[in-house]
Amino acid sequence: MAASVRPLLERMIFRRSSRAVFVSAADGWRPSPRCYATPSCRSFSGGAAEKSTHFGFETVPESEKAKKVYAVFENVAHKYDVMNDAMSLGIHRLWKDALLRAAHPQPGARLLDVAGGTGDIAFRFLEYVGSQKRRRDGRSASWQDICEKDPGNREEGEEGAARDSRVVVCDINKEMLKVGRRKARRTGLADGVLWVAGDAEELPFDDAQFDIYTIAFGLRNVTHVELALREALRVLKPGGRFMCLEFSKVTHPVLARLYDAYSFQVIPVLGEVIAGDWKSYRYLVESIRKFPAQEELKELLEDAGFCCVGYRNLSGGVVSLHSGFKL
């Protein structure tokens, strides 16, 4: 059933003039007819002086950052989930659960999870929606429920499974996506997720396709945050919700000192011991310090066009959860 839904979903969500993407298929990675060959297909004028940006504490040309970030996650992809547990002592699971509870998706919602390569948010979404469906089905059936269950009332090509689990994972890094797809097969959720390689700054989807856009611990790795936010707004339906889970500025001064010491002295060592990669985790720590603080990110969301923007701190501001709506 889910296999028959996949071609319909692809036709509905992919931009006809967008960059190439790679979507999961039964026979592996399958390129769609677009020209997505490098970590970023953005080009720059050879005559103009190129702008610089940060890669952790290092200053690099803008055109180089995407390549460097790609290499970081390519190197750590196979140990990414293990390192998340080690670095956060497992607390990242609670942060992600908090995101899903705040989003409160219902059966029939369509999710786009950007920078979600290993599938943590996608799998939680499917589980949450499934629990909501079971709760709804446990109540007395309404006339609308009866109509929905009648196959004769469905539109042509529509399947019941598509109503309950419409989730697309979009990540620029194919190694991260491969890890996510393997996890999906192990957990029996392979048919519920569409995996797409794409750039957060140039999403390969048509306008107004998704009810919820999530990005967890990925926005700080984007070269042009403002572009990524505008793309998020574009692909959301009117009334759709943007949610960003990201490391932020610790609010308590004592906790901030302890957090800095742990970040710079312990996390890179864990990266070397567990993943054999000290430099990549040094970058991840530095990238947190260069990312906008809570209020600044709130302003960026408002400038991008989101309404009713707010945030709440988790774990004393180690992480913040930002939310905004498209009207």
KEKE-3310 file (N, C-alpha, C; in steps of 0.2 Angstrom, whole numbers, plus 5000, padded with zeros to 4 digits):
npx = (5004:5009:5020:5013:5009:5020:5025:5014:5015:5028:5026:5017:5025:5037:5047:5045:5055:5067:5082:5092:5087:5089:5080:5074:5072:5065:5076:5087:5097:5090:5091:5082:5077:5086:5099:5108:5123:5133:5138:5132:5124:5124:5130:5144:5148:5162:5168:5165:5170:5171:5160:5164:5162:5158:5166:5164:5175:5183:5186:5180:5178:5161:5157:5164:5160:5148:5154:5163:5155:5148:5158:5161:5149:5149:5160:5156:5144:5141:5143:5135:5123:5127:5136:5128:5120:5131:5137:5126:5122:5111:5101:5096:5086:5075:5074:5070:5058:5051:5050:5041:5029:5026:5023:5013:5007:4994:4984:4986:4993:5007:5024:5039:5055:5070:5087:5088:5094:5097:5085:5078:5068:5058:5055:5050:5039:5031:5028:5021:5010:5004:5000:4991:4981:4977:4971:4961:4954:4950:4939:4921:4915:4914:4902:4910:4922:4917:4914:4927:4933:4927:4931:4926:4924:4936:4948:4954:4968:4972:4977:4974:4985:4993:4986:4989:5003:5013:5028:5043:5060:5073:5090:5106:5116:5121:5127:5122:5108:5108:5111:5100:5090:5094:5091:5077:5073:5077:5068:5056:5050:5052:5043:5036:5043:5049:5065:5075:5088:5094:5096:5094:5093:5089:5076:5070:5055:5038:5028:5020:5017:5018:5013:5020:5036:5051:5067:5081:5094:5102:5101:5111:5121:5119:5124:5118:5107:5095:5090:5087:5077:5067:5065:5059:5047:5041:5038:5029:5012:4998:4995:5003:5016:5032:5046:5060:5074:5087:5104:5108:5110:5116:5107:5110:5124:5133:5130:5133:5147:5151:5146:5153:5166:5164:5160:5171:5182:5178:5169:5176:5186:5178:5173:5185:5188:5176:5171:5183:5187:5192:5192:5180:5171:5175:5173:5158:5156:5161:5153:5141:5143:5144:5131:5116:5109:5094:5084:5089:5087:5074:5070:5075:5067:5054:5058:5059:5046:5037:5024:5017:5028:5038:5048:5055:5066:5076:5083:5090:5093:5103:5098:5086:5069:5061:5047:5035:5022:5015:5005)
npy = (4994:5006:5008:5011:5023:5031:5036:5045:5054:5059:5066:5076:5084:5088:5101:5106:5113:5112:5109:5094:5079:5065:5051:5039:5022:5006:5000:5006:5021:5033:5044:5059:5069:5081:5093:5089:5088:5092:5097:5110:5119:5132:5146:5158:5174:5176:5189:5196:5201:5187:5184:5181:5169:5160:5145:5136:5143:5147:5157:5157:5156:5159:5150:5139:5134:5125:5114:5110:5108:5097:5087:5085:5079:5068:5061:5058:5051:5038:5036:5045:5044:5037:5046:5057:5052:5050:5063:5070:5063:5056:5065:5072:5064:5067:5081:5080:5073:5083:5092:5085:5084:5097:5101:5092:5083:5078:5063:5062:5074:5082:5081:5089:5086:5094:5092:5080:5068:5055:5051:5053:5063:5060:5047:5048:5056:5048:5038:5046:5051:5039:5035:5045:5042:5029:5032:5041:5031:5023:5030:5033:5031:5044:5052:5057:5050:5037:5040:5042:5030:5023:5016:5020:5034:5040:5050:5048:5037:5039:5033:5025:5024:5035:5045:5045:5045:5055:5059:5067:5066:5077:5080:5086:5078:5063:5052:5053:5051:5038:5031:5034:5027:5014:5012:5014:5003:4993:4996:4994:5004:5008:5010:5021:5033:5046:5048:5061:5069:5085:5103:5114:5128:5129:5121:5107:5106:5109:5125:5127:5114:5107:5103:5104:5110:5104:5106:5100:5103:5107:5119:5128:5124:5129:5139:5151:5157:5165:5163:5149:5150:5157:5148:5138:5144:5146:5132:5128:5125:5137:5142:5132:5126:5130:5123:5123:5115:5118:5121:5133:5149:5147:5152:5153:5159:5151:5138:5140:5142:5129:5122:5127:5122:5108:5107:5111:5104:5090:5085:5085:5076:5064:5063:5059:5047:5039:5041:5043:5055:5070:5083:5086:5086:5096:5107:5106:5110:5123:5129:5130:5141:5151:5153:5162:5169:5166:5176:5183:5174:5172:5185:5184:5174:5181:5191:5184:5181:5174:5171:5174:5170:5162:5155:5143:5139:5124:5114:5124:5133:5127:5121:5127:5129:5134:5142:5145:5152:5151:5162)
npz = (5000:5005:4996:4984:4986:4986:4973:4970:4980:4977:4965:4970:4979:4974:4966:4950:4943:4950:4959:4957:4966:4977:4980:4991:4986:4982:4976:4980:4979:4969:4956:4953:4938:4939:4943:4954:4961:4969:4986:4987:4975:4973:4964:4961:4956:4946:4945:4956:4973:4984:4998:5016:5029:5044:5050:5062:5073:5063:5049:5033:5015:5008:4999:5002:5015:5014:5009:5018:5029:5024:5023:5037:5042:5034:5038:5052:5051:5053:5067:5072:5080:5091:5096:5099:5110:5119:5121:5126:5136:5134:5135:5123:5118:5126:5123:5109:5110:5117:5107:5098:5106:5107:5094:5091:5081:5070:5064:5046:5044:5036:5036:5035:5038:5040:5037:5044:5043:5050:5055:5067:5071:5062:5064:5077:5074:5066:5076:5085:5078:5075:5088:5091:5081:5085:5097:5093:5085:5095:5101:5100:5084:5072:5061:5051:5052:5048:5035:5030:5031:5021:5006:4995:4996:4995:4986:4969:4968:4981:4997:5013:5021:5017:5023:5036:5038:5032:5029:5025:5024:5023:5018:5016:5016:5010:5016:5029:5026:5022:5034:5041:5033:5035:5048:5048:5041:5050:5061:5055:5049:5036:5025:5028:5027:5016:5008:5005:4996:4998:4998:5012:5009:4996:4994:4986:4983:4979:4982:4997:5003:5015:5032:5043:5047:5052:5060:5067:5077:5066:5059:5062:5055:5042:5028:5024:5034:5034:5021:5022:5031:5024:5014:5021:5025:5012:5008:5017:5021:5021:5038:5042:5052:5059:5066:5076:5084:5093:5098:5110:5119:5135:5150:5164:5173:5181:5176:5163:5163:5167:5156:5145:5149:5148:5135:5127:5132:5135:5125:5112:5115:5117:5104:5098:5104:5102:5089:5082:5077:5081:5076:5069:5080:5087:5079:5079:5092:5092:5082:5089:5097:5088:5083:5082:5097:5107:5107:5095:5085:5085:5080:5067:5062:5062:5054:5042:5039:5047:5059:5075:5083:5094:5108:5119:5132:5135:5147:5154:5144:5136:5125:5114:5109:5095:5088:5074:5064:5048:5040)
capx = (5000:5014:5024:5009:5008:5026:5025:5010:5018:5034:5023:5014:5029:5044:5047:5047:5061:5071:5089:5091:5087:5090:5075:5074:5067:5066:5082:5092:5097:5088:5092:5077:5080:5088:5106:5111:5129:5138:5134:5128:5124:5124:5136:5145:5151:5169:5171:5164:5173:5166:5159:5166:5157:5161:5165:5166:5179:5187:5183:5181:5173:5155:5157:5168:5157:5144:5158:5167:5150:5146:5163:5160:5144:5151:5164:5153:5137:5140:5143:5132:5118:5130:5139:5123:5119:5137:5138:5121:5120:5104:5095:5094:5080:5070:5073:5066:5051:5048:5048:5035:5024:5024:5020:5006:5004:4988:4984:4985:4998:5012:5030:5046:5061:5076:5093:5085:5096:5096:5078:5076:5062:5054:5052:5045:5033:5026:5025:5016:5004:5001:4997:4985:4976:4974:4967:4955:4950:4947:4933:4916:4916:4909:4900:4916:4926:4914:4915:4934:4935:4924:4935:4922:4924:4943:4950:4958:4975:4973:4977:4973:4992:4996:4983:4992:5010:5016:5034:5049:5067:5078:5096:5110:5122:5119:5129:5117:5102:5109:5111:5093:5086:5095:5087:5070:5072:5077:5062:5050:5046:5054:5038:5033:5047:5053:5071:5077:5094:5092:5099:5089:5093:5085:5072:5067:5048:5034:5026:5014:5016:5019:5009:5025:5043:5056:5074:5084:5102:5104:5101:5117:5126:5117:5128:5113:5101:5089:5088:5084:5070:5062:5063:5054:5040:5038:5035:5024:5005:4995:4993:5008:5021:5040:5049:5068:5077:5094:5108:5107:5114:5114:5105:5113:5131:5137:5129:5137:5154:5152:5144:5159:5171:5162:5160:5178:5187:5176:5166:5181:5189:5173:5173:5191:5187:5170:5171:5189:5187:5192:5191:5173:5167:5178:5169:5152:5156:5162:5147:5136:5145:5143:5124:5112:5105:5087:5080:5091:5084:5067:5069:5076:5060:5049:5060:5057:5039:5033:5020:5016:5035:5040:5053:5056:5072:5076:5089:5093:5095:5107:5094:5080:5064:5058:5041:5032:5017:5014:4998)
capy = (5000:5012:5008:5014:5030:5035:5040:5050:5059:5063:5071:5081:5088:5090:5106:5104:5116:5112:5105:5086:5076:5058:5049:5032:5018:4999:4997:5010:5028:5035:5051:5062:5072:5087:5093:5090:5084:5094:5099:5116:5121:5139:5148:5165:5178:5176:5195:5200:5198:5183:5185:5176:5167:5156:5138:5136:5149:5148:5161:5154:5159:5156:5144:5133:5131:5119:5108:5108:5105:5091:5083:5084:5074:5062:5058:5056:5049:5031:5036:5051:5043:5035:5052:5061:5049:5051:5070:5073:5058:5054:5070:5074:5061:5071:5087:5078:5071:5089:5095:5082:5086:5104:5101:5089:5082:5073:5059:5066:5079:5081:5083:5090:5086:5096:5091:5075:5062:5049:5050:5053:5066:5057:5041:5050:5059:5042:5035:5050:5051:5032:5035:5049:5038:5024:5036:5043:5025:5020:5033:5031:5033:5049:5051:5059:5044:5032:5042:5042:5023:5020:5017:5024:5041:5042:5052:5043:5036:5040:5027:5026:5025:5041:5050:5044:5045:5058:5062:5068:5068:5080:5081:5087:5073:5056:5047:5053:5048:5030:5028:5034:5022:5008:5012:5013:4996:4989:4997:4992:5011:5010:5012:5027:5039:5047:5051:5066:5073:5092:5109:5118:5135:5128:5115:5104:5105:5115:5129:5126:5107:5103:5106:5105:5110:5104:5106:5099:5103:5108:5126:5132:5122:5132:5145:5157:5155:5169:5159:5143:5152:5159:5142:5135:5148:5144:5126:5127:5127:5143:5139:5128:5127:5129:5121:5123:5113:5120:5123:5140:5152:5145:5158:5154:5160:5145:5133:5142:5140:5122:5119:5128:5117:5101:5107:5111:5099:5083:5083:5083:5069:5059:5062:5055:5040:5035:5042:5043:5062:5075:5090:5087:5088:5103:5111:5106:5114:5130:5131:5132:5147:5156:5153:5167:5167:5165:5182:5185:5169:5174:5191:5181:5171:5186:5195:5179:5182:5170:5175:5171:5167:5161:5150:5141:5136:5118:5112:5130:5137:5123:5120:5131:5126:5140:5140:5151:5150:5154:5164)
capz = (5000:5005:4989:4979:4988:4985:4967:4971:4985:4974:4960:4973:4983:4971:4962:4943:4940:4956:4958:4958:4973:4977:4984:4992:4982:4984:4973:4982:4978:4962:4955:4949:4933:4941:4942:4960:4960:4974:4992:4986:4968:4972:4961:4963:4951:4947:4946:4963:4979:4988:5005:5020:5034:5049:5050:5069:5074:5057:5044:5027:5010:5009:4995:5005:5021:5013:5007:5024:5034:5021:5025:5044:5043:5030:5043:5058:5050:5056:5074:5074:5085:5097:5099:5102:5117:5123:5122:5130:5141:5132:5136:5117:5116:5129:5119:5103:5112:5118:5100:5095:5110:5106:5087:5092:5074:5070:5058:5040:5044:5032:5039:5032:5043:5036:5041:5048:5040:5053:5056:5074:5072:5057:5067:5083:5071:5065:5082:5089:5074:5076:5095:5090:5077:5090:5102:5089:5083:5101:5103:5096:5077:5070:5054:5046:5052:5044:5028:5028:5031:5016:5001:4989:4997:4994:4980:4965:4970:4988:5001:5020:5024:5016:5027:5043:5039:5027:5032:5021:5027:5018:5021:5011:5016:5008:5021:5035:5024:5022:5040:5042:5029:5038:5055:5046:5039:5057:5065:5052:5047:5030:5021:5031:5026:5010:5010:4999:4997:4996:5002:5016:5006:4990:4994:4980:4984:4977:4987:5001:5003:5021:5038:5049:5045:5058:5059:5074:5077:5059:5056:5063:5050:5036:5027:5024:5039:5031:5015:5024:5034:5019:5010:5026:5024:5006:5007:5022:5019:5026:5044:5044:5058:5058:5073:5076:5090:5092:5104:5111:5124:5142:5154:5171:5172:5183:5171:5157:5163:5167:5150:5141:5150:5146:5128:5124:5135:5135:5119:5106:5117:5116:5097:5096:5107:5099:5082:5079:5074:5086:5073:5068:5086:5089:5075:5081:5098:5090:5078:5093:5100:5083:5081:5085:5103:5107:5104:5089:5081:5085:5076:5061:5060:5061:5047:5036:5038:5052:5064:5082:5084:5101:5110:5126:5134:5138:5151:5156:5138:5132:5119:5113:5104:5092:5084:5071:5059:5041:5039)
cpx = (5004:5018:5020:5008:5014:5026:5020:5012:5024:5031:5020:5019:5035:5043:5049:5053:5067:5078:5087:5091:5088:5084:5076:5069:5069:5073:5088:5091:5095:5087:5085:5080:5081:5096:5110:5117:5134:5134:5131:5129:5124:5131:5138:5149:5158:5172:5170:5168:5169:5166:5162:5161:5161:5160:5168:5169:5183:5183:5185:5176:5167:5154:5160:5164:5153:5148:5161:5162:5148:5152:5163:5155:5145:5155:5161:5147:5136:5141:5139:5127:5121:5133:5134:5121:5125:5138:5133:5119:5113:5099:5093:5087:5074:5069:5069:5059:5048:5045:5041:5029:5021:5021:5013:5003:4998:4988:4982:4989:5004:5018:5035:5051:5067:5082:5092:5088:5096:5089:5075:5069:5057:5050:5048:5039:5028:5024:5020:5010:5000:4997:4991:4979:4973:4970:4961:4951:4947:4940:4927:4917:4911:4907:4906:4921:4924:4915:4922:4936:4932:4928:4932:4922:4931:4944:4954:4965:4977:4973:4977:4980:4994:4992:4986:4999:5013:5022:5040:5055:5071:5084:5101:5116:5119:5121:5124:5111:5103:5109:5103:5089:5088:5091:5080:5069:5072:5071:5056:5046:5049:5049:5035:5036:5049:5059:5074:5084:5093:5095:5093:5088:5089:5081:5069:5060:5044:5031:5020:5012:5016:5015:5014:5032:5047:5063:5078:5091:5105:5105:5107:5123:5125:5122:5124:5107:5095:5086:5084:5077:5065:5060:5058:5047:5037:5035:5030:5017:5003:4993:4998:5013:5028:5042:5056:5070:5084:5098:5108:5112:5111:5113:5108:5121:5135:5136:5133:5144:5155:5151:5150:5165:5170:5163:5167:5183:5185:5173:5171:5184:5184:5173:5179:5190:5182:5170:5177:5190:5186:5190:5184:5169:5169:5174:5162:5151:5156:5156:5141:5137:5144:5136:5121:5109:5098:5083:5082:5088:5077:5065:5070:5070:5055:5051:5058:5050:5034:5030:5019:5023:5036:5045:5052:5063:5071:5083:5093:5096:5101:5104:5088:5075:5060:5052:5038:5027:5017:5006:4996)
cpy = (5006:5013:5012:5021:5034:5039:5046:5056:5063:5068:5077:5086:5091:5096:5104:5107:5116:5108:5097:5084:5068:5055:5041:5028:5011:4997:5002:5018:5029:5042:5054:5067:5080:5087:5094:5086:5086:5096:5105:5118:5128:5141:5156:5168:5178:5183:5199:5196:5193:5184:5179:5174:5163:5149:5136:5143:5151:5153:5158:5157:5155:5150:5138:5130:5125:5113:5105:5105:5098:5085:5081:5078:5068:5058:5055:5052:5042:5030:5042:5050:5041:5041:5056:5058:5050:5058:5073:5069:5056:5059:5072:5070:5064:5077:5086:5076:5078:5093:5092:5084:5093:5105:5097:5087:5077:5069:5063:5072:5077:5084:5084:5091:5087:5094:5085:5068:5055:5047:5050:5057:5063:5051:5043:5053:5053:5039:5039:5050:5044:5032:5039:5045:5033:5027:5038:5037:5022:5024:5031:5035:5038:5048:5052:5053:5038:5033:5041:5034:5019:5021:5021:5031:5044:5045:5047:5043:5037:5034:5029:5028:5032:5047:5050:5045:5048:5062:5062:5070:5071:5082:5082:5082:5066:5051:5047:5050:5040:5027:5028:5029:5015:5007:5011:5006:4991:4990:4996:4999:5013:5013:5019:5034:5040:5051:5055:5069:5080:5097:5113:5125:5134:5121:5113:5102:5111:5119:5126:5118:5103:5107:5108:5105:5109:5104:5106:5098:5104:5115:5130:5130:5125:5138:5151:5156:5159:5165:5153:5144:5154:5153:5138:5138:5146:5137:5124:5129:5133:5139:5134:5130:5126:5128:5120:5121:5114:5122:5130:5143:5150:5152:5158:5154:5154:5139:5134:5140:5133:5119:5121:5123:5110:5101:5106:5106:5092:5081:5081:5077:5063:5058:5058:5048:5036:5035:5042:5050:5067:5082:5091:5089:5094:5108:5112:5110:5121:5133:5133:5139:5153:5157:5158:5164:5167:5171:5184:5180:5171:5180:5189:5178:5176:5190:5190:5179:5177:5174:5171:5167:5167:5156:5148:5137:5129:5117:5119:5134:5133:5122:5125:5128:5132:5138:5146:5148:5154:5156:5164)
cpz = (5000:4999:4984:4980:4986:4979:4967:4975:4981:4969:4964:4976:4979:4966:4955:4940:4946:4954:4959:4965:4972:4982:4985:4988:4984:4981:4975:4980:4970:4961:4951:4944:4934:4941:4949:4961:4966:4980:4992:4979:4967:4969:4963:4957:4952:4947:4952:4968:4983:4995:5009:5025:5039:5048:5057:5070:5068:5052:5037:5021:5010:5005:4997:5011:5020:5012:5014:5029:5031:5024:5032:5045:5039:5035:5049:5057:5054:5064:5077:5080:5091:5100:5102:5109:5121:5125:5127:5135:5140:5132:5129:5115:5120:5125:5113:5105:5114:5112:5098:5099:5109:5099:5087:5085:5075:5064:5051:5039:5039:5035:5035:5037:5039:5040:5046:5046:5044:5056:5062:5075:5068:5061:5073:5080:5070:5071:5085:5085:5075:5083:5094:5086:5081:5095:5099:5088:5089:5104:5098:5089:5075:5063:5049:5046:5048:5037:5026:5027:5025:5009:4995:4990:4996:4987:4976:4967:4977:4992:5008:5023:5023:5021:5034:5044:5033:5030:5026:5025:5022:5021:5015:5010:5015:5013:5027:5033:5024:5029:5043:5039:5033:5045:5053:5045:5046:5061:5062:5050:5040:5025:5022:5029:5019:5011:5004:5001:4994:5001:5005:5013:4999:4990:4988:4980:4981:4983:4991:5001:5010:5027:5043:5046:5052:5056:5066:5074:5070:5056:5057:5058:5043:5034:5027:5028:5036:5025:5017:5027:5029:5015:5015:5025:5018:5005:5012:5019:5023:5032:5046:5049:5057:5066:5072:5083:5089:5098:5104:5117:5131:5146:5161:5170:5175:5178:5165:5157:5163:5160:5145:5142:5148:5138:5125:5126:5135:5128:5113:5108:5116:5108:5094:5098:5103:5092:5078:5075:5079:5082:5072:5074:5089:5085:5077:5088:5096:5086:5083:5096:5095:5081:5085:5092:5102:5104:5097:5083:5080:5080:5069:5058:5058:5055:5041:5035:5042:5057:5070:5084:5092:5102:5117:5127:5137:5141:5152:5150:5134:5125:5120:5108:5102:5088:5080:5066:5053:5041:5031)
residu = (MET:ALA:ALA:SER:VAL:ARG:PRO:LEU:LEU:GLU:ARG:MET:ILE:PHE:ARG:ARG:SER:SER:ARG:ALA:VAL:PHE:VAL:SER:ALA:ALA:ASP:GLY:TRP:ARG:PRO:SER:PRO:ARG:CYS:TYR:ALA:THR:PRO:SER:CYS:ARG:SER:PHE:SER:GLY:GLY:ALA:ALA:GLU:LYS:SER:THR:HIS:PHE:GLY:PHE:GLU:THR:VAL:PRO:GLU:SER:GLU:LYS:ALA:LYS:LYS:VAL:TYR:ALA:VAL:PHE:GLU:ASN:VAL:ALA:HIS:LYS:TYR:ASP:VAL:MET:ASN:ASP:ALA:MET:SER:LEU:GLY:ILE:HIS:ARG:LEU:TRP:LYS:ASP:ALA:LEU:LEU:ARG:ALA:ALA:HIS:PRO:GLN:PRO:GLY:ALA:ARG:LEU:LEU:ASP:VAL:ALA:GLY:GLY:THR:GLY:ASP:ILE:ALA:PHE:ARG:PHE:LEU:GLU:TYR:VAL:GLY:SER:GLN:LYS:ARG:ARG:ARG:ASP:GLY:ARG:SER:ALA:SER:TRP:GLN:ASP:ILE:CYS:GLU:LYS:ASP:PRO:GLY:ASN:ARG:GLU:GLU:GLY:GLU:GLU:GLY:ALA:ALA:ARG:ASP:SER:ARG:VAL:VAL:VAL:CYS:ASP:ILE:ASN:LYS:GLU:MET:LEU:LYS:VAL:GLY:ARG:ARG:LYS:ALA:ARG:ARG:THR:GLY:LEU:ALA:ASP:GLY:VAL:LEU:TRP:VAL:ALA:GLY:ASP:ALA:GLU:GLU:LEU:PRO:PHE:ASP:ASP:ALA:GLN:PHE:ASP:ILE:TYR:THR:ILE:ALA:PHE:GLY:LEU:ARG:ASN:VAL:THR:HIS:VAL:GLU:LEU:ALA:LEU:ARG:GLU:ALA:LEU:ARG:VAL:LEU:LYS:PRO:GLY:GLY:ARG:PHE:MET:CYS:LEU:GLU:PHE:SER:LYS:VAL:THR:HIS:PRO:VAL:LEU:ALA:ARG:LEU:TYR:ASP:ALA:TYR:SER:PHE:GLN:VAL:ILE:PRO:VAL:LEU:GLY:GLU:VAL:ILE:ALA:GLY:ASP:TRP:LYS:SER:TYR:ARG:TYR:LEU:VAL:GLU:SER:ILE:ARG:LYS:PHE:PRO:ALA:GLN:GLU:GLU:LEU:LYS:GLU:LEU:LEU:GLU:ASP:ALA:GLY:PHE:CYS:CYS:VAL:GLY:TYR:ARG:ASN:LEU:SER:GLY:GLY:VAL:VAL:SER:LEU:HIS:SER:GLY:PHE:LYS:LEU)
# end
